[in-house]
Amino acid sequence: MTLSCIPVLLVGIAAYHLYTNFIINMTEKSSIETIDLVCDDIDSLLNDAWNLCDMLTGDIKMQKYLRMDFDSVRDQYSNDLAGSMELASISTYRKDIFGVYVFGQNGGRYKSNYYSFKSEDQRETTWYKAIAGSRETTWFPSHEGSFIVRSSISDNFITVGQPVMDKASGMVNGIVAADIKEDVITQKIKHSLSNGVICIIDQEGSILFRSNAGNDLHYPIDISPSLVSHILESTGTAVGKSMVVPDSGYLVVSRTLMNSNWRIAGIIDRGFLTQSSKDITHIVMLVLLIIAFSSLYVAMLISQSVYKPVQILYRMMEEVENGDFSVRYTYHSSDEFGRLGKNFNQMLERIQKLISQIYEEQKKLKNSELKALQAQIQPHFLYNSLDSVMWLLRMDKNRDAEKMLNELSTLFKISLSKGNEIITIEEELRHISSYLFITNMIYSKKFEYAIECDPVLYSYRTLKLLLQPLAENAIAHAIPMPGQKVFIQVRIYEDEDSLVLSVQDISRGIDQETLEKLQQQLGTAAHPDHRDSGYGLYNVNERIHILFGSSYGLTVTSEPDFGTEVTVKIPKLKGDDIFVPGNAL
């Protein structure tokens, strides 16, 4: 019971962590998208105000107004009215900008709205001097009321300003400023993040704006100085960047506004995120425990119905292991154990068939090897060899006769091999060398031959008498050529995990019809007549297939006037403990 609860506990813990991570990741992604959208919206607003100011600093008409000298108050008033109408026309479609203003060192004042200017000389105010004394855009955080006009609306404003440089003299001859109502920005962030707070912080760490949604959260968010410090220290990027603030439990997504160096941040309490995953985990744990108890009860019932047939099958498998393949499982149902018993019986029948098949193949192999030996060591070959020795002796060529007898002795010694069917490559090469020497003497040296093999391959193993039928076939097709010297080349080389034994005659080759007949004989299971020229090749191919499978065997290629090549491919065999079915009989 305890063991069955452990997986349930592990699954519950895993479900909790997976679900928690999923919720946090989804919230992070959603918050980043929200912050990016809000930031883009506010960036667009602030950028619009900045672009408007930047455009007006270079406007030809405004440059002209700021260079004028006024002869009378009436002239100045008329000029101010014309400039204000120009500003009103330019800012008509910029509804989020409360007002745009231009002030000149010559005393000219222009505005886009209908509110009255304040009575003091604007050129002597702190904000005016800050703008005029800067070569860059100046941003003023949220402040109560407008710096410039008398407004009946007791709202807070954000002000942006730029100095106006005279294009002719390069001197500052005025400023351009724009007011944005704080409410415009507040409305953009007010309900953007339902499960947290969005705030805008300036470079000094002051909170300029904060959404009201945070006041109604189940987990109130305290924007402490340390939290503000972490937000300001995080790397500002063009897209939202998330982080978990240490010792606070807050997930923060922040981004820098493009034209103001202010930071906009979304702050979410992680406790809010993990609470829902905890509730889900409790439900999952309860369900898993119910499943565990139910599974345990069902397992006990099933085990009773499973135990008996399993025991029967187990005893039968022990009998099979001891060599009794006659046992059979008696099944009376079509359930899993009935099908298992049926498959068990089919497996035993298949094993018995395979045993019989292997036995027949071994018998077939023995017969094939015997026929191969009989086919290669014909009585007439021995007769011709001894006849050649006799003529050599009559012609007093005693050394040639002695050499021929030695080679004949070597040939028969290796052919018998004390009954072994597997010999080394070196022994096979000695055998074919003796055969070619004797045959060449019989044919009065009508052909030349060469044998090539890397000594590294000498220790590998092969079936004996593989090369002799190949050489006999080459001689049979090549020697009848009158007045032309025949060359026979024997090669043994390695090809990845295989050895290739090749016999090639440089002669007239064989015609296409004979080649196709040979290839057909090699590809059929029917035995050709022993009198056929391809019988020896078929025999070699059959022996290789029986021992090593159809992946190995013999191939014949021929090209008219160039000759014929017969190759045998066998696996690399090494060592004295190689199993050959023929030796097991």
C-alpha positions in Angstrom: 0.0 0.0 0.0 2.8 2.4 0.9 4.6 1.6 -2.3 1.4 2.3 -4.3 1.1 5.8 -2.7 4.7 6.8 -3.6 3.9 7.1 -7.4 0.7 9.0 -6.6 2.7 11.4 -4.4 5.3 11.9 -7.1 2.7 12.5 -9.8 1.0 15.0 -7.5 4.3 16.9 -6.9 5.1 16.8 -10.6 1.7 18.0 -11.5 2.0 20.9 -9.0 5.4 22.0 -10.3 4.3 21.6 -14.0 1.1 23.5 -13.5 2.8 26.2 -11.4 5.5 26.7 -14.1 2.8 26.7 -16.8 0.8 29.4 -15.0 3.9 31.5 -14.3 5.1 31.2 -17.9 1.7 32.0 -19.3 1.4 35.0 -17.0 4.8 36.2 -17.8 4.1 36.0 -21.5 0.7 37.7 -21.1 2.2 40.4 -18.9 5.1 41.0 -21.3 2.6 41.4 -24.1 0.4 43.7 -22.0 3.4 45.9 -21.0 4.6 46.0 -24.6 1.1 47.1 -25.8 0.8 49.7 -23.0 4.3 50.9 -23.6 3.8 51.2 -27.3 0.7 53.2 -26.7 2.4 55.6 -24.2 5.5 55.7 -26.4 3.2 56.8 -29.3 1.7 59.5 -27.2 5.0 60.9 -25.9 6.7 60.5 -29.3 3.8 62.5 -30.9 4.4 65.3 -28.4 8.1 65.2 -29.0 7.8 65.1 -32.8 5.4 68.1 -32.7 7.9 70.1 -30.7 10.7 69.0 -32.9 8.8 70.0 -36.0 7.9 73.4 -34.6 11.5 74.3 -33.8 12.4 74.1 -37.5 9.1 75.6 -38.8 9.8 78.5 -41.2 6.8 80.5 -40.0 7.7 80.1 -36.4 11.3 81.0 -37.1 9.9 84.2 -38.8 7.7 85.0 -35.8 10.5 84.7 -33.3 12.8 87.1 -35.3 10.2 89.9 -35.5 10.5 93.3 -33.7 7.2 94.8 -32.6 6.6 98.5 -33.0 3.5 98.5 -30.9 1.4 96.4 -28.6 -1.1 96.1 -31.4 1.4 94.6 -33.8 2.5 92.1 -31.1 -1.1 91.1 -30.4 -1.8 90.7 -34.1 1.3 88.6 -34.5 0.5 86.4 -31.5 -3.0 85.8 -32.8 -1.7 84.7 -36.2 0.9 82.4 -34.7 -1.6 80.9 -32.3 -4.0 80.1 -35.2 -1.1 78.4 -36.9 -0.4 76.2 -33.8 -4.1 75.4 -33.5 -4.2 74.3 -37.1 -1.2 72.1 -36.7 -2.4 70.4 -33.4 -6.0 69.9 -34.5 -5.9 66.1 -34.8 -3.7 65.6 -31.7 -6.5 65.2 -29.2 -4.3 63.6 -26.5 -2.1 66.8 -26.4 -3.6 69.4 -24.1 -1.7 72.3 -25.6 1.3 73.4 -27.7 3.1 76.7 -26.9 5.9 78.7 -28.5 7.7 81.5 -26.7 10.3 83.9 -28.2 13.0 86.0 -26.7 11.4 88.9 -28.6 8.3 88.6 -26.3 6.1 86.7 -28.8 3.7 84.1 -27.3 1.7 81.5 -29.2 -0.6 78.7 -28.1 -2.9 76.0 -29.6 -5.7 76.1 -27.1 -8.1 78.8 -25.9 -6.8 79.1 -22.3 -5.2 82.4 -21.2 -1.5 82.7 -20.6 -0.4 83.2 -17.0 0.5 86.8 -16.2 4.1 86.4 -15.2 6.9 86.7 -17.8 7.5 83.1 -18.9 11.0 83.9 -19.9 11.9 84.3 -16.2 10.4 81.0 -15.0 12.5 78.0 -13.9 10.9 75.7 -16.4 11.6 78.1 -19.3 15.2 78.6 -18.4 15.6 74.8 -18.1 14.4 74.3 -21.6 16.2 77.2 -23.1 19.5 76.2 -21.5 19.4 72.6 -22.8 20.4 71.4 -26.2 18.1 68.4 -25.9 14.5 67.6 -25.1 13.5 68.3 -21.5 10.8 66.3 -19.8 9.0 67.5 -16.7 7.3 64.8 -14.6 3.7 65.1 -13.5 3.0 68.4 -11.9 -0.2 70.1 -10.7 -1.7 72.5 -13.2 -0.1 73.8 -16.3 3.2 75.8 -16.2 1.9 78.1 -19.0 -1.8 78.7 -19.1 -4.6 79.2 -16.6 -6.8 76.1 -16.6 -10.1 75.7 -14.8 -9.3 72.0 -14.8 -7.3 71.0 -11.7 -5.5 68.3 -13.5 -1.9 67.2 -13.4 0.2 67.6 -16.5 3.4 66.2 -18.1 5.4 68.9 -20.0 8.0 68.4 -22.8 10.0 71.2 -24.3 12.8 72.0 -26.7 14.8 75.1 -27.4 14.4 76.9 -30.7 17.6 77.7 -32.5 17.6 80.5 -35.0 18.7 79.0 -38.3 20.5 82.2 -39.3 22.4 83.0 -36.2 22.5 79.6 -34.5 21.4 81.3 -31.2 18.5 80.3 -28.9 15.7 82.7 -29.7 12.8 80.9 -28.0 11.3 77.6 -26.8 8.6 75.1 -27.8 6.6 73.3 -25.1 3.7 70.8 -25.0 1.3 69.8 -22.2 -0.1 66.3 -21.8 -2.8 65.6 -19.2 -1.8 62.9 -16.7 -5.3 61.4 -17.0 -4.6 60.4 -20.6 -1.7 58.2 -19.5 -3.5 57.0 -16.4 -6.5 55.8 -18.5 -4.1 53.8 -20.7 -2.7 51.8 -17.8 -5.7 51.9 -15.4 -7.1 48.4 -16.1 -4.4 46.9 -18.4 -3.1 44.4 -15.8 -6.0 42.8 -14.0 -3.9 40.7 -11.6 -1.2 43.3 -10.8 -0.1 46.9 -10.9 1.4 48.9 -13.7 3.5 52.0 -12.8 5.8 54.5 -14.5 9.0 55.5 -12.7 11.3 58.3 -13.7 15.1 58.0 -13.6 15.2 59.5 -10.1 13.0 56.6 -8.7 9.9 58.6 -8.3 6.6 56.9 -9.1 5.0 59.1 -11.8 1.9 57.0 -12.4 0.3 53.9 -10.8 -2.7 52.0 -11.9 -5.6 51.9 -9.4 -6.2 48.2 -10.0 -3.6 47.2 -7.4 -5.6 48.7 -4.6 -8.4 46.1 -5.0 -6.1 43.0 -5.3 -6.4 40.0 -3.0 -2.7 40.3 -2.6 -1.9 44.1 -2.1 1.3 45.1 -3.8 3.7 47.4 -1.9 6.0 49.3 -4.3 8.9 49.7 -1.9 12.1 51.7 -2.6 14.1 48.5 -2.9 11.6 47.2 -5.5 11.9 50.5 -7.4 15.7 50.1 -7.2 15.6 46.6 -8.8 13.3 47.9 -11.6 15.7 50.7 -12.4 18.7 48.5 -12.3 17.2 45.9 -14.7 18.4 46.3 -18.3 16.1 48.3 -20.4 15.1 46.7 -23.7 12.9 47.4 -26.6 10.7 44.5 -25.6 9.4 43.5 -22.1 12.0 41.8 -19.8 10.8 39.7 -16.8 12.5 39.0 -13.5 11.7 37.8 -10.0 12.7 40.3 -7.4 14.6 38.6 -4.5 12.9 38.6 -1.0 9.7 40.2 -2.4 7.9 37.3 -4.1 7.0 39.7 -7.0 7.2 38.9 -10.7 8.2 42.2 -12.5 8.0 42.9 -16.2 9.6 46.2 -17.2 10.5 48.2 -20.2 12.1 51.6 -20.9 9.9 54.3 -22.7 11.7 55.4 -25.8 11.9 59.2 -25.5 11.9 59.9 -21.8 14.2 57.4 -20.0 11.2 56.5 -17.8 10.5 52.9 -16.9 7.1 51.2 -17.2 6.7 48.1 -15.0 4.1 45.5 -14.4 4.2 44.0 -10.9 2.4 40.7 -10.0 2.4 38.8 -6.7 3.6 35.2 -7.3 1.4 34.1 -4.5 -1.6 34.9 -6.7 -0.1 32.7 -9.5 0.6 29.7 -7.3 -2.7 29.7 -5.4 -4.7 28.3 -8.3 -2.1 25.7 -9.1 -2.2 24.5 -5.4 -6.0 24.1 -5.6 -5.6 22.1 -8.8 -2.9 20.0 -7.2 -5.1 19.1 -4.2 -7.8 17.9 -6.6 -5.3 15.9 -8.6 -3.9 14.3 -5.5 -7.3 13.3 -4.3 -8.2 11.8 -7.6 -4.9 9.9 -7.8 -5.3 8.5 -4.4 -8.8 7.2 -5.3 -7.4 5.7 -8.4 -4.5 4.1 -6.5 -6.8 2.4 -4.0 -9.2 1.3 -6.8 -6.3 -0.1 -8.8 -4.9 -2.0 -5.8 -8.3 -3.7 -5.2 -8.7 -4.5 -8.9 -5.1 -5.8 -9.1 -5.8 -8.2 -6.3 -8.8 -9.6 -8.1 -6.9 -9.9 -11.4 -3.9 -11.6 -9.8 -6.1 -14.4 -8.7 -7.3 -15.1 -12.3 -3.8 -14.6 -13.7 -1.7 -16.7 -11.3 -2.9 -20.2 -12.3 -2.4 -19.9 -16.1 1.0 -18.2 -15.5 2.1 -21.1 -13.4 1.1 -23.6 -16.0 3.0 -21.8 -18.7 6.0 -21.5 -16.4 6.2 -25.2 -15.8 5.8 -25.9 -19.5 8.7 -23.5 -20.3 10.9 -25.4 -17.8 10.1 -28.6 -19.7 11.0 -27.0 -23.0 14.2 -25.7 -21.4 15.0 -29.3 -20.5 14.6 -30.3 -24.2 11.0 -31.5 -24.3 9.4 -29.8 -27.3 6.3 -32.0 -27.3 4.5 -30.2 -24.5 1.4 -28.2 -25.5 -0.7 -25.6 -23.6 -4.4 -26.4 -23.5 -6.5 -23.3 -23.7 -10.2 -22.9 -23.5 -10.7 -19.1 -23.7 -9.9 -16.3 -26.2 -8.5 -13.9 -23.6 -4.9 -12.8 -23.4 -3.8 -16.1 -21.8 -5.6 -18.1 -24.4 -3.8 -16.2 -27.2 -0.5 -16.5 -25.3 -1.0 -20.2 -25.0 -1.8 -20.4 -28.7 1.3 -18.4 -29.6 3.3 -20.6 -27.3 2.2 -23.8 -29.1 2.9 -22.2 -32.5 6.4 -21.2 -31.3 7.1 -24.8 -30.3 5.9 -26.1 -33.6 8.0 -23.6 -35.4 11.1 -24.6 -33.4 10.5 -28.3 -34.2 10.2 -27.4 -37.9 13.4 -25.3 -37.7 15.3 -28.2 -36.0 14.2 -30.6 -38.8 15.1 -28.0 -41.4 18.6 -27.5 -40.0 19.1 -31.3 -39.9 18.1 -31.6 -43.6 20.3 -28.6 -44.5 23.2 -30.3 -42.8 22.6 -33.5 -44.7 22.3 -31.4 -47.9 25.6 -29.7 -47.1 27.4 -33.0 -46.6 26.1 -34.3 -49.9 27.0 -30.9 -51.6 30.5 -31.0 -50.3 31.0 -34.6 -51.3 29.7 -33.9 -54.8 32.1 -30.8 -54.9 35.1 -33.0 -54.0 34.1 -35.6 -56.6 33.4 -33.0 -59.3 36.9 -31.4 -58.8 39.1 -34.4 -58.4 38.2 -36.4 -61.4 40.0 -39.6 -62.2 41.0 -38.2 -65.6 42.8 -35.3 -63.9 45.0 -37.8 -62.0 45.5 -39.9 -65.1 46.6 -36.8 -67.2 48.9 -35.7 -64.4 50.6 -39.1 -64.1 50.8 -39.3 -67.9 52.5 -35.9 -68.1 55.0 -37.1 -65.4 55.8 -40.2 -67.4 56.5 -38.2 -70.6 58.7 -35.8 -68.6 60.7 -38.8 -67.4 61.0 -40.2 -70.9 62.4 -36.8 -72.0 64.8 -36.8 -69.1 63.2 -33.8 -67.5 63.5 -35.3 -64.1 63.4 -32.0 -62.2 60.1 -31.0 -63.9 58.7 -34.5 -63.1 59.8 -34.2 -59.5 58.3 -30.7 -59.2 55.0 -32.0 -60.8 54.8 -35.0 -58.4 55.4 -32.7 -55.4 52.7 -30.3 -56.5 50.3 -33.3 -57.0 51.1 -34.5 -53.5 50.4 -31.0 -52.1 47.1 -30.9 -54.1 45.8 -34.1 -52.7 47.1 -33.5 -49.2 45.2 -30.1 -49.0 42.1 -31.6 -50.7 41.8 -34.3 -48.0 42.8 -31.9 -45.1 42.3 -34.7 -42.6 38.5 -34.4 -43.1 38.4 -30.7 -42.2 36.1 -28.6 -44.3 37.6 -25.3 -43.2 41.2 -24.4 -44.1 43.3 -21.2 -44.0 43.6 -18.8 -46.9 47.2 -19.7 -47.1 46.4 -23.4 -47.6 43.8 -22.5 -50.2 46.4 -20.4 -52.1 48.9 -23.3 -52.0 46.2 -25.7 -53.3 45.2 -23.4 -56.3 48.9 -22.8 -57.0 49.6 -26.6 -57.2 46.5 -27.0 -59.4 47.5 -24.3 -61.8 51.1 -25.6 -62.0 49.9 -29.1 -62.8 47.3 -28.0 -65.3 49.7 -25.7 -67.1 52.1 -28.7 -67.5 49.3 -30.9 -68.8 48.4 -28.1 -71.4 52.1 -27.7 -72.3 52.3 -24.3 -70.7 49.6 -22.7 -72.9 48.7 -20.1 -70.3 50.4 -17.9 -67.7 49.0 -17.2 -64.3 49.6 -15.0 -61.3 48.4 -15.2 -57.7 47.9 -12.0 -55.5 47.0 -11.9 -51.8 48.1 -9.7 -48.9 49.9 -11.9 -46.4 47.8 -10.3 -43.7 44.9 -12.3 -44.9 46.7 -15.7 -44.8 45.3 -16.5 -41.3 41.7 -16.0 -42.2 39.5 -19.2 -42.8 37.6 -20.3 -45.9 35.8 -23.4 -47.2 38.3 -25.6 -49.0 38.2 -26.1 -52.8 36.6 -22.8 -53.6 39.2 -21.5 -56.1 39.8 -24.8 -58.1 36.3 -24.9 -59.7 36.7 -21.2 -60.6 40.2 -21.8 -62.2 38.9 -24.9 -64.0 36.1 -22.9 -65.5 38.5 -20.2 -66.6 40.8 -22.7 -68.3 38.0 -24.5 -70.0 36.7 -21.3 -71.6 40.1 -19.8 -72.4 42.5 -22.6 -73.6 40.6 -23.5 -76.8 41.8 -20.2 -78.3 44.3 -21.2 -81.0 47.5 -19.1 -81.3 46.8 -16.8 -78.4 48.5 -16.8 -75.0 46.0 -16.9 -72.1 46.6 -15.1 -68.7 44.8 -16.2 -65.6 44.9 -14.0 -62.5 43.9 -15.2 -59.0 43.3 -12.5 -56.3 42.1 -12.5 -52.7 41.3 -9.2 -51.0 39.1 -7.8 -48.2 36.0 -5.7 -48.7 34.9 -4.3 -45.3 33.6 -7.3 -43.3 34.0 -9.8 -46.2 36.7 -11.6 -48.2 36.6 -11.7 -52.0 38.2 -14.6 -54.0 38.5 -13.7 -57.7 39.7 -15.7 -60.7 39.9 -13.7 -64.0 41.0 -14.9 -67.4 42.3 -12.4 -69.9 41.0 -14.0 -73.1 38.1 -13.8 -75.5 35.4 -13.9 -72.8 32.1 -15.7 -73.2 29.1 -14.7 -75.3 26.0 -13.1 -73.8 23.9 -16.2 -74.2 26.3 -18.4 -72.3 26.7 -15.7 -69.6 23.0 -15.5 -69.1 22.7 -19.3 -68.9 25.4 -19.3 -66.2 23.8 -16.6 -64.2 20.4 -18.3 -64.5 21.9 -21.6 -63.1 23.4 -19.7 -60.2 20.1 -18.0 -59.4 18.0 -21.2 -59.4 17.5 -23.8 -56.8 17.5 -26.6 -59.4 20.7 -28.6 -59.8 22.2 -28.3 -63.3 23.5 -31.4 -65.1 27.0 -32.4 -63.8 28.1 -32.3 -67.4 27.3 -28.7 -67.8 30.2 -26.2 -67.8 28.6 -24.3 -64.9 28.1 -27.2 -62.6 31.3 -26.6 -60.6 30.4 -22.9 -60.2 26.9 -23.8 -59.1 28.3 -26.3 -56.5 30.5 -23.6 -55.0 27.6 -21.1 -54.9 25.4 -23.7 -53.2 28.0 -24.5 -50.5 28.4 -20.9 -49.6 24.6 -20.2 -49.4 24.1 -23.2 -47.1 26.9 -22.1 -44.8 26.7 -18.3 -44.8 23.3 -17.4 -46.2 22.2 -15.6 -49.4 24.1 -12.4 -48.6 27.3 -14.3 -49.8 28.0 -16.3 -52.9 29.3 -16.2 -56.4 29.0 -13.8 -59.3 30.1 -14.0 -62.9 30.9 -11.1 -65.2 32.3 -11.2 -68.7 33.2 -8.8 -71.5 33.9 -10.0 -75.1 37.6 -9.8 -76.1 38.6 -8.9 -72.6 37.8 -12.0 -70.5 35.7 -13.3 -67.7 35.9 -12.8 -64.0 34.3 -15.1 -61.3 34.2 -13.7 -57.7 33.3 -15.4 -54.5 32.3 -13.3 -51.5 32.5 -14.9 -48.0 32.5 -13.5 -44.4 35.8 -12.9 -42.6 36.4 -16.0 -40.5 39.2 -16.4 -38.0 40.1 -18.8 -35.2 40.0 -22.5 -34.7 36.5 -22.6 -33.1 34.5 -21.7 -36.2 31.3 -23.7 -36.3 30.5 -25.3 -39.6 27.3 -27.4 -39.8 29.0 -30.0 -41.8 31.5 -30.7 -39.1 28.7 -31.3 -36.6 27.3 -34.2 -38.4 
